[in-house]
Amino acid sequence: MNFTTIRRTALIALASLGLASCGINAVPTKQEAAKAKWADVQAAFQERANLVPNLAEVAKGAAEQERGILTDVVEARAKATSIQISADDLTDPAKMAQFQAAQSQLGAGLGRLLASVEAYPDLKSITNFQMLQSQLEGQENRIRIALRDYNEAVRQYNTTIRTFPDTIAANVIYGAKPMAPYEAVTPGAEVAPKLDMTSGSSAAPSN
């Protein structure tokens, strides 16, 4: 191997190292990590939405006067499931806000429905209703965890694209834009509420 070849190899190695240190790999890696966490968020919300028809069917027999709340929940579910955000939309705060508002409305409706049904001991004794309560409690917790993990991935990505030297690749090569975190529509909304089935109310979980 002659000197020219050695020098060329060394220059290529140095160039590769320089590009790596400028975020050529870090930026897309953290971007894909955030997108993957968003997929987890969507899956968690979808699983909650999938429980609504069964809950509505069971709650339908509770009392006619609760029909209004039940209708609100079904309508909120329809709206929430109709608003989807693709990975390419994560840099659009307006679209994220629409998604957040729809999911918040569905969560609030579920809380009111479950709280109202607590007044009916006969319904509470139905095995299917008890099972749905447990499933919803577990799903709210999974939503909270998915949102926490997504927001952390977004924080890391947004920090990377703003921090030297990674910002060089972020701006010059990728034209990277900050991703939108999942923020509270109302205080505590970014952490899905814990449904308290014993007191007939819902409350935000402690951190």
ChimeraX attribute file (.defattr): number of C-alpha atoms within 10 A of each C-alpha:
attribute: neighborCount
match mode: 1-to-1
recipient: residues
	/A:1	5
	/A:2	6
	/A:3	8
	/A:4	9
	/A:5	10
	/A:6	11
	/A:7	11
	/A:8	11
	/A:9	12
	/A:10	12
	/A:11	12
	/A:12	12
	/A:13	12
	/A:14	12
	/A:15	12
	/A:16	13
	/A:17	12
	/A:18	13
	/A:19	16
	/A:20	16
	/A:21	16
	/A:22	19
	/A:23	22
	/A:24	21
	/A:25	14
	/A:26	17
	/A:27	24
	/A:28	17
	/A:29	12
	/A:30	20
	/A:31	21
	/A:32	14
	/A:33	15
	/A:34	26
	/A:35	19
	/A:36	14
	/A:37	20
	/A:38	25
	/A:39	15
	/A:40	19
	/A:41	22
	/A:42	18
	/A:43	15
	/A:44	21
	/A:45	20
	/A:46	16
	/A:47	17
	/A:48	22
	/A:49	23
	/A:50	13
	/A:51	15
	/A:52	19
	/A:53	13
	/A:54	14
	/A:55	21
	/A:56	18
	/A:57	12
	/A:58	15
	/A:59	22
	/A:60	15
	/A:61	12
	/A:62	19
	/A:63	12
	/A:64	10
	/A:65	8
	/A:66	16
	/A:67	16
	/A:68	10
	/A:69	16
	/A:70	23
	/A:71	15
	/A:72	18
	/A:73	26
	/A:74	18
	/A:75	14
	/A:76	22
	/A:77	24
	/A:78	14
	/A:79	17
	/A:80	23
	/A:81	17
	/A:82	11
	/A:83	14
	/A:84	14
	/A:85	16
	/A:86	11
	/A:87	15
	/A:88	9
	/A:89	14
	/A:90	21
	/A:91	15
	/A:92	14
	/A:93	16
	/A:94	12
	/A:95	16
	/A:96	20
	/A:97	17
	/A:98	16
	/A:99	19
	/A:100	20
	/A:101	17
	/A:102	19
	/A:103	23
	/A:104	21
	/A:105	19
	/A:106	25
	/A:107	24
	/A:108	17
	/A:109	21
	/A:110	26
	/A:111	21
	/A:112	20
	/A:113	24
	/A:114	22
	/A:115	18
	/A:116	17
	/A:117	21
	/A:118	17
	/A:119	13
	/A:120	12
	/A:121	10
	/A:122	10
	/A:123	18
	/A:124	17
	/A:125	10
	/A:126	11
	/A:127	10
	/A:128	14
	/A:129	20
	/A:130	13
	/A:131	12
	/A:132	16
	/A:133	19
	/A:134	13
	/A:135	15
	/A:136	20
	/A:137	18
	/A:138	14
	/A:139	21
	/A:140	22
	/A:141	19
	/A:142	20
	/A:143	24
	/A:144	20
	/A:145	17
	/A:146	22
	/A:147	24
	/A:148	18
	/A:149	17
	/A:150	23
	/A:151	21
	/A:152	15
	/A:153	23
	/A:154	25
	/A:155	17
	/A:156	16
	/A:157	24
	/A:158	22
	/A:159	16
	/A:160	20
	/A:161	26
	/A:162	16
	/A:163	13
	/A:164	14
	/A:165	17
	/A:166	21
	/A:167	22
	/A:168	20
	/A:169	23
	/A:170	24
	/A:171	13
	/A:172	9
	/A:173	11
	/A:174	14
	/A:175	11
	/A:176	19
	/A:177	15
	/A:178	18
	/A:179	23
	/A:180	19
	/A:181	23
	/A:182	22
	/A:183	17
	/A:184	15
	/A:185	16
	/A:186	10
	/A:187	9
	/A:188	14
	/A:189	19
	/A:190	20
	/A:191	22
	/A:192	24
	/A:193	22
	/A:194	20
	/A:195	26
	/A:196	17
	/A:197	18
	/A:198	9
	/A:199	10
	/A:200	16
	/A:201	16
	/A:202	18
	/A:203	12
	/A:204	15
	/A:205	15
	/A:206	8
	/A:207	4
